[in-house]
Amino acid sequence: MMQRPRSLRFQLLSRSLLILSVLLLMIGVFQYVIMAQFLYKNKASTIQAQIRTVPFPFWQQAATSPEKIDFRNPVSSLRAGGSTVAFLDADNRFQVLIQDPEQTAAVPRLPDQDYKEAMHPQSAPDYRIVKDEQGTKQLVVLRPINARDRLIGIVQVSSKLEPLQSIVVGQLLTYAGLSVLALAAGLLTFLPILRRTLIPLSRMTDTVEKINAGNLDERLPIRHEQVEIDRLSMSFNAMLERLEHSFAAEKQAQEQMRRFIADASHELRTPLTSIHGFLEVLLRGAAADPEQLRNALKSMYGESKRLNGLAEELLMLARLDQAPVLQQSEGRLSELLREMEHQLQLFAGERNVVFQIATEQTSRFDRNRMKQVVLNLVQNAVQHTDPNAGHIAISLEKQGDAMVFIVEDNGTGFAEEHTARLFDRFYRVDTARSRKQGGAGLGLSITKSIVELHGGSITATGKPGMGARFAVRLPIA
């Protein structure tokens, strides 16, 4: 299978092989240097040992009478090694004692500083790498000859490096061949390993390609035994969860907006139709009759008042949707209810209103907004109770870390299936009766928005013909 240069598999494979190649190259360089140094030192140590096998009288005669030296036995080991032997006496006379027949260039003479350093040998073999006149590299070993703490001279043994370099190059070529085989084996080994390692990514790609705006319920598996892939899968699944919730919320918001526009249009159309009808009657001649004119104007005034109230409620809902900042302050809900008691009694008319305040706990709330909550709930109770036999109970109590405000009545109530939509905008349990009594179905929506802005919640329970109960729960702190 051909790898594309921009694919992750190709990049991982190429970079892994590149790193392996660099490591093999570095190892080869180190091996070459270390092996060369080892061979040079070993050769120098061998030459030093050969020099030590030569008897001292030989070197003494080389310093005094080099023309009488017998080269047969004493330096046979040096001669057999194909080396060139020179001697530098105390008077700084440089004499070549033995020369390799194959060497045509002159025996190299080192700088005086090198000979001075050779007079004080160290533990390691003293050798140098130099080039002769023909540019051939030679290994030069120096050893001082002393007699009773007096320097007689310095022995210089030169040997060609070609045999040693051939060994090093041969080893290097062998290593290069093995490195190429290692890279080939690495290539053949990495391919199936990478293919198996990247299987989870391929599966993720297949799964992601199936996901679209209409199919957000797909999820990636999160157990691949690979920490990075598992984290990526969990992050992607979390993103899908958020997207799914966002799409669901948007769909719900669009549905609510559609229903809101339809309900608002219906609510606005009814009073406008009434006003239009009364104007049409007046234009046909009813305006000449004072009684008909008065009744028409009175009806139109009532419809315009209803339109004005509906517009104010819609404007308030729009402001509440923008999450306005509440003017909260420390206070007691009990004091707020006592202040509104007379107003609520007048508002209820002949209905029986009972107050039960069981706590004086202080809390933080917006007084004007909370007044509106109380009025909306009481108004809802008034609209759904009998004007003469109606009973409304208003209570306040402390439950745990919350204040609970309850409005309960003995009115028409509602069935359980209405509970979920009771706080929706323009929703009515009894459409005809609510519109007749002037309600637009926005009071409970406004109440819920205000309560939630305070960090609280509101619940409703009821049964048909047995009244309703609304409970507002507000945090104390």
LUMBAVO-975768 format. One line per 10 residues: number of its first residue (from 1); their letters; for each residue x, y, z of C-alpha. Coordinates in pm, whole numbers, plus 32768, in hexadecimal, padded with zeros to 4 digits. Example, Ala and Ser with C-alpha at 12.3 -4.5 7.8 and 13.67 -1.06 7.14 Angstrom:
1 = AS = 84CE 7E3E 830C ~ 8557 7F96 82CA;
//
This chain:
1 = MMQRPRSLRF = 8000 8000 8000 ~ 809B 8149 7F90 ~ 80C3 824C 80A2 ~ 805F 83B2 8059 ~ 8160 84B9 80CE ~ 8059 857B 8191 ~ 7FC8 844B 8240 ~ 800B 8416 83B1 ~ 807F 82B3 836B ~ 8185 832B 8271;
11 = QLLSRSLLIL = 8200 843F 8357 ~ 8221 8357 8482 ~ 82D4 8253 83B0 ~ 83C2 8349 8308 ~ 8415 8400 844B ~ 844E 82BB 8507 ~ 8539 823E 83F7 ~ 85E5 8390 83EE ~ 8625 8384 8564 ~ 86A0 821D 8545;
21 = SVLLLMIGVF = 8787 8282 8427 ~ 8818 83A2 84EF ~ 8852 82BE 861A ~ 88FA 81B7 8540 ~ 89D2 82C4 849E ~ 8A3F 834B 85F0 ~ 8A8A 81EB 866B ~ 8B54 81AB 852D ~ 8C1F 82E9 855C ~ 8C63 8297 86C8;
31 = QYVIMAQFLY = 8CBD 8132 866D ~ 8DAE 81A9 8561 ~ 8E5C 829D 864A ~ 8E6C 81AF 8771 ~ 8EE2 8088 869E ~ 8FEB 815B 85F1 ~ 906D 81DA 873E ~ 906E 807A 87C9 ~ 9131 7FEE 86A0 ~ 9229 810F 86A7;
41 = KNKASTIQAQ = 9267 80E6 881A ~ 9284 7F6F 87F8 ~ 937F 7F92 86DA ~ 9444 8094 87A1 ~ 9448 7FAF 88D0 ~ 94CA 7E91 87F6 ~ 95E0 7F6B 8768 ~ 963C 7FE0 88C6 ~ 9654 7E75 8934 ~ 9730 7E24 8808;
51 = IRTVPFPFWQ = 9816 7F48 885F ~ 9836 7EC8 89C2 ~ 98A7 7D72 8942 ~ 99D6 7E0F 889B ~ 9B0F 7DF8 8981 ~ 9B92 7F3E 8A0E ~ 9CF0 7F15 8973 ~ 9C53 7F26 881C ~ 9BC6 8080 8860 ~ 9D09 80EC 890A;
61 = QAATSPEKID = 9DD2 8086 87D7 ~ 9CD3 8138 86FA ~ 9D1C 8275 87BA ~ 9E99 8255 87A4 ~ 9EED 8185 8671 ~ 9DBE 814D 8594 ~ 9E97 80CF 8473 ~ 9EFE 7F9A 8541 ~ 9D9D 7F29 85A2 ~ 9D3A 7DC0 8562;
71 = FRNPVSSLRA = 9BCD 7DBF 84F7 ~ 9B97 7C48 84E5 ~ 9B12 7BD3 8634 ~ 9AD1 7CFC 8719 ~ 99CE 7DAE 863D ~ 9940 7C89 8581 ~ 97E6 7CC5 8618 ~ 97E8 7E30 85A4 ~ 9869 7DCF 844C ~ 975C 7CC2 842A;
81 = GGSTVAFLDA = 9649 7DBF 846A ~ 96A1 7E82 8330 ~ 96F1 7FB5 83FF ~ 97F1 80C8 83D5 ~ 98D8 80FD 8500 ~ 9992 8242 8540 ~ 9A64 82BA 8663 ~ 9A93 841A 86E7 ~ 9BC7 842B 87C7 ~ 9C15 8523 88D9;
91 = DNRFQVLIQD = 9CCC 8601 87E4 ~ 9B8F 8623 8714 ~ 9C13 854A 85F9 ~ 9AF7 8499 8544 ~ 9B60 834A 84AD ~ 9A88 824E 83F3 ~ 9AE5 80F3 846C ~ 99E4 801B 83B4 ~ 990C 8089 828F ~ 97E8 7FD5 81F3;
101 = PEQTAAVPRL = 984C 7F71 8090 ~ 96F1 7FCE 800F ~ 970B 8130 809A ~ 97A9 821D 7FA2 ~ 9760 835E 805B ~ 9850 83E8 815D ~ 981F 8383 82C6 ~ 9756 849A 836A ~ 9804 855E 8478 ~ 971F 85F2 857E;
111 = PDQDYKEAMH = 9734 874F 8611 ~ 9827 8778 8733 ~ 9704 87B4 8820 ~ 9686 8651 87E3 ~ 97DB 85BF 883D ~ 97E9 8690 8978 ~ 9693 860C 89DF ~ 9709 84A8 899A ~ 981E 84CF 8A9D ~ 9710 84C0 8BAA;
121 = PQSAPDYRIV = 963D 8393 8B44 ~ 94E9 8361 8BDC ~ 9434 821F 8C31 ~ 9381 8219 8AE0 ~ 9449 81C4 89A6 ~ 94E9 82FC 890F ~ 948B 8308 879E ~ 9435 8404 8690 ~ 938C 83FF 853C ~ 9459 84B7 8433;
131 = KDEQGTKQLV = 946E 84C9 82B8 ~ 95AC 848D 81F3 ~ 961C 8546 80BA ~ 952F 8477 7FE1 ~ 9404 84BF 80C4 ~ 93F6 8360 8152 ~ 9383 834E 82BA ~ 9470 82A3 83AA ~ 9460 8240 8514 ~ 9596 82C3 85C8;
141 = VLRPINARDR = 95F8 8236 871E ~ 9703 82E0 87F3 ~ 97BD 8246 891A ~ 98DF 82DF 89DD ~ 9A17 820D 8A2C ~ 9ABA 8263 8B7A ~ 9BF2 81E5 8C27 ~ 9C1B 8239 8D97 ~ 9B2C 8360 8D82 ~ 9BDF 83E1 8C4E;
151 = LIGIVQVSSK = 9B2E 83FB 8B00 ~ 9BE3 8340 89EE ~ 9AE2 8381 88DE ~ 997D 8352 8863 ~ 990C 8230 8790 ~ 9815 8283 867D ~ 9753 8168 85D8 ~ 9672 81BB 84AF ~ 9569 80D1 8425 ~ 9471 8103 830A;
161 = LEPLQSIVVG = 9302 8131 8370 ~ 9273 8093 8236 ~ 924A 7F37 82CF ~ 919E 7FC6 8402 ~ 90C4 80AD 8332 ~ 9062 7F88 8257 ~ 8FE8 7ECF 8389 ~ 8F24 8000 8403 ~ 8E8C 8040 82AB ~ 8E2F 7ED1 828C;
171 = QLLTYAGLSV = 8D82 7EDC 83DB ~ 8CD5 801E 8376 ~ 8C57 7F85 8232 ~ 8BD9 7E58 82F1 ~ 8B26 7F3D 83E5 ~ 8A92 8008 82C4 ~ 8A0A 7ECA 8226 ~ 8973 7E5A 836F ~ 88DC 7FB7 839E ~ 8836 7FA5 8249;
181 = LALAAGLLTF = 87A9 7E51 82A4 ~ 8732 7EDF 83F1 ~ 8681 7FFE 833E ~ 85DD 7F0D 824C ~ 8571 7E2F 836C ~ 84F2 7F63 8423 ~ 842A 7FCB 82F0 ~ 838C 7E74 82CF ~ 8347 7E67 8446 ~ 82C3 7FCA 8471;
191 = LPILRRTLIP = 81C3 7FB1 8358 ~ 80E2 7EA7 83F7 ~ 8118 7F39 8552 ~ 80B4 8097 84E0 ~ 7F8E 800B 841F ~ 7F14 7F55 8555 ~ 7F5C 807F 8637 ~ 7E97 816F 8559 ~ 7D65 808E 8537 ~ 7CA9 8155 8648;
201 = LSRMTDTVEK = 7CE5 8297 8584 ~ 7C5E 81F5 8449 ~ 7B29 8184 8505 ~ 7AFF 82E1 8595 ~ 7B13 836F 8433 ~ 7A07 827E 83B7 ~ 7925 82D9 84DD ~ 7958 844F 84B3 ~ 7901 8438 8341 ~ 77AB 83AB 83A4;
211 = INAGNLDERL = 7760 84D5 8486 ~ 7698 85FB 8404 ~ 759B 86F3 8487 ~ 7488 85F1 8474 ~ 7552 84D6 850D ~ 75FD 8545 864C ~ 75BA 840C 8718 ~ 76F2 835B 8697 ~ 7804 8332 879E ~ 796E 82CA 8785;
221 = PIRHEQVEID = 79EC 819C 8849 ~ 7AC9 8206 896D ~ 7B80 80C4 89C2 ~ 7CA1 8099 88D1 ~ 7DB1 8057 89D6 ~ 7E55 8196 8957 ~ 7E41 82BA 8A48 ~ 7E5E 83CC 8940 ~ 7D58 8330 885A ~ 7C6F 82F4 8982;
231 = RLSMSFNAML = 7C91 8460 89EF ~ 7C4D 84D5 888B ~ 7B1A 83F4 8877 ~ 7A93 8471 89C4 ~ 7ACD 85DC 8961 ~ 7A22 85A5 8812 ~ 78FE 84F3 88B7 ~ 78DB 8612 89AD ~ 78D7 8705 8886 ~ 77CB 8633 87DE;
241 = ERLEHSFAAE = 76FF 863B 8920 ~ 7717 87B6 8926 ~ 76BE 87CF 87B6 ~ 7598 86E5 87E3 ~ 7518 87AE 8909 ~ 7550 88F2 8848 ~ 7491 8871 8719 ~ 737C 87EF 87F9 ~ 736C 893C 88B3 ~ 736B 89FA 876B;
251 = KQAQEQMRRF = 725A 891C 86E2 ~ 7190 894A 881E ~ 71CD 8AC2 8817 ~ 715B 8AD2 86AB ~ 7025 8A0C 8701 ~ 6FDE 8AF0 882A ~ 7017 8C22 8750 ~ 6F2E 8B9A 8646 ~ 6E23 8B4F 8749 ~ 6E60 8C9F 87F1;
261 = IADASHELRT = 6E35 8D5E 86AB ~ 6CF9 8C9C 8659 ~ 6C67 8CD4 87B4 ~ 6CCC 8E43 87BB ~ 6C31 8E79 8665 ~ 6AF3 8DD1 86D9 ~ 6AE3 8E9F 8817 ~ 6B1E 8FE4 875C ~ 6A2C 8F8E 8649 ~ 6902 8F5F 8732;
271 = PLTSIHGFLE = 68F6 90C1 87C8 ~ 6959 915D 867C ~ 683A 90A4 85D2 ~ 674B 911F 86DD ~ 67BF 9288 86BA ~ 67A9 926D 853F ~ 6646 91E3 855B ~ 65D2 92FB 8641 ~ 666C 9404 855E ~ 65BC 9369 8433;
281 = VLLRGAAADP = 646F 9375 84EF ~ 64A8 94E1 8549 ~ 64FE 953C 83E4 ~ 63B8 94A0 836F ~ 62F0 959B 8438 ~ 62F4 9521 859C ~ 63BF 9652 85FB ~ 6281 9723 85DE ~ 61E1 9660 86FB ~ 6277 96DA 8846;
291 = EQLRNALKSM = 622F 958F 88F8 ~ 62CF 94B8 87EA ~ 63F3 95A9 87D2 ~ 642D 9598 8949 ~ 6421 9418 894E ~ 650C 93FF 8824 ~ 6608 94EF 88B9 ~ 65F7 943A 8A06 ~ 6638 92EA 895C ~ 6756 937A 888D;
301 = YGESKRLNGL = 67EC 9411 89C7 ~ 67E4 92BD 8A6F ~ 6888 9215 8942 ~ 6996 9322 8928 ~ 69D8 92FF 8A9D ~ 6A00 918A 8A69 ~ 6AF0 91CB 8947 ~ 6BBA 92B9 8A1E ~ 6BD5 91B7 8B36 ~ 6C3B 90AB 8A40;
311 = AEELLMLARL = 6D4A 918C 89AE ~ 6DD1 91DB 8B0A ~ 6DE1 906B 8B65 ~ 6E94 9015 8A21 ~ 6F8D 9130 8A5D ~ 6FCB 90B4 8BC0 ~ 7008 8F51 8B44 ~ 7101 8FD5 8A44 ~ 71BB 9090 8B58 ~ 71BA 8F5F 8C3B;
321 = DQAPVLQQSE = 7248 8E8A 8B20 ~ 7375 8F73 8B16 ~ 73C8 8F11 8C81 ~ 73B8 906F 8D17 ~ 7475 90C3 8E55 ~ 738C 90B2 8F81 ~ 7390 91BF 908D ~ 73B0 90C6 91A9 ~ 73D0 912B 9313 ~ 73AD 9091 946D;
331 = GRLSELLREM = 7247 907A 94E2 ~ 712B 8FA3 956A ~ 7025 8F0D 9487 ~ 6F3F 8F09 95B3 ~ 6F47 9087 95C4 ~ 6F05 909D 944D ~ 6DCE 8FC1 946F ~ 6D4C 908B 9595 ~ 6D75 91CA 94CB ~ 6CAF 9134 93AA;
341 = EHQLQLFAGE = 6BA2 9092 9485 ~ 6AA5 91AD 9463 ~ 6AE1 91CB 92EC ~ 6AB3 9056 92B9 ~ 6970 9055 938B ~ 68DF 9167 92AC ~ 6956 90B2 9173 ~ 68AA 8F6D 91E1 ~ 675C 9017 9218 ~ 6664 8F33 92CE;
351 = RNVVFQIATE = 6751 8E0C 92CB ~ 67E1 8D94 9415 ~ 6958 8DDC 942C ~ 6A23 8D3D 9546 ~ 6B8B 8D97 959E ~ 6C70 8CA1 9654 ~ 6DCD 8D2E 9694 ~ 6EA3 8C33 9752 ~ 6FFE 8CD1 9737 ~ 70AA 8E20 9755;
361 = QTSRFDRNRM = 71E8 8DAC 96A5 ~ 72A1 8EB6 95DE ~ 7312 8E7B 9477 ~ 7383 8F3B 9343 ~ 7282 8F93 9237 ~ 7209 90A7 9152 ~ 70D9 913E 9201 ~ 702B 91BB 90C5 ~ 705C 9072 900E ~ 6FE3 8FA5 9138;
371 = KQVVLNLVQN = 6EAD 9081 9154 ~ 6E64 902B 8FEC ~ 6E8D 8EB6 9036 ~ 6D94 8ECE 9156 ~ 6C9C 8F98 9088 ~ 6CB2 8EAC 8F5D ~ 6C74 8D75 9032 ~ 6B56 8E15 90F2 ~ 6AC0 8E9A 8FAD ~ 6AD1 8D3B 8F1B;
381 = AVQHTDPNAG = 6A1C 8CB6 9050 ~ 6915 8DC8 9038 ~ 68D1 8D7E 8EC8 ~ 6895 8C0B 8F0D ~ 67C6 8C1C 904C ~ 6659 8C6D 908A ~ 6625 8DE3 90D9 ~ 6557 8D90 920F ~ 65C2 8C35 9282 ~ 672F 8C51 9221;
391 = HIAISLEKQG = 683B 8C09 9325 ~ 69A9 8C72 92FC ~ 6AB8 8C10 93F5 ~ 6C03 8CCC 93F1 ~ 6D1C 8C3A 94C9 ~ 6E8F 8C6A 9505 ~ 6F72 8B71 95B2 ~ 70DF 8B0C 95CC ~ 7148 89B8 9546 ~ 72B8 8967 9572;
401 = DAMVFIVEDN = 7385 8A75 94C8 ~ 7262 8B05 9402 ~ 7133 8BE4 9430 ~ 6FF1 8B4D 93A5 ~ 6ED2 8C31 933D ~ 6D8C 8B7A 92F1 ~ 6C44 8BEE 9252 ~ 6B2C 8AEC 9263 ~ 69C0 8B0C 91F1 ~ 6882 8A3F 91D3;
411 = GTGFAEEHTA = 683E 8A9D 906B ~ 6819 89D7 8F29 ~ 6974 893A 8F40 ~ 6A0F 8884 8E19 ~ 6A58 8724 8DA1 ~ 6BAE 8687 8DC9 ~ 6BF9 8693 8C54 ~ 6BF7 8810 8C62 ~ 6D0A 8823 8D6B ~ 6E2F 880E 8C78;
421 = RLFDRFYRVD = 6DB4 8934 8BA3 ~ 6D0D 8A06 8CAD ~ 6E27 8B09 8CAA ~ 6E42 8B1E 8B2D ~ 6DED 8C69 8A8F ~ 6C83 8C93 8A1C ~ 6C28 8B3E 8AA6 ~ 6ACF 8B1F 8B45 ~ 6A22 89FA 8BE6 ~ 68CB 8A8A 8B8D;
431 = TARSRKQGGA = 68FF 8B65 8A5A ~ 67A5 8BF9 8A41 ~ 6785 8C4F 8BB1 ~ 68DF 8CE5 8BCC ~ 68AE 8DC8 8AA5 ~ 675B 8E33 8B24 ~ 67F4 8E91 8C71 ~ 6906 8F55 8BC5 ~ 6A2F 8E71 8BF8 ~ 6B2C 8E45 8ADE;
441 = GLGLSITKSI = 6BE4 8D1C 8B73 ~ 6D22 8DE2 8BBE ~ 6D08 8E19 8D37 ~ 6D92 8CC8 8D9F ~ 6EAA 8CE0 8C9B ~ 6F10 8E31 8D29 ~ 6F00 8DA4 8E8B ~ 6FDE 8C7F 8E33 ~ 70E1 8D60 8D8B ~ 70F5 8E44 8EBB;
451 = VELHGGSITA = 7115 8D1F 8FAC ~ 722B 8C81 8EDE ~ 72E5 8DCE 8ED1 ~ 72E8 8DBB 904F ~ 7381 8C5E 903A ~ 723F 8BB8 90A8 ~ 7137 8AD2 9017 ~ 6FBC 8ABF 8FFE ~ 6EDD 898C 8FF4 ~ 6D69 895B 8FBD;
461 = TGKPGMGARF = 6C7E 8845 9029 ~ 6B09 8824 9004 ~ 69DB 8750 8FB2 ~ 68AA 87A5 8EE1 ~ 679E 8849 8FBA ~ 6877 8836 90F5 ~ 6950 896C 90D1 ~ 6ABE 89AB 908A ~ 6BF8 89DD 9159 ~ 6D25 8AAB 90EB;
471 = AVRLPIA = 6E67 8A98 91B9 ~ 6F89 8B8C 9188 ~ 70D6 8B18 921C ~ 71E0 8C25 924E ~ 733D 8BF4 92DE ~ 7382 8CA6 9426 ~ 74ED 8CFF 93E1;
//
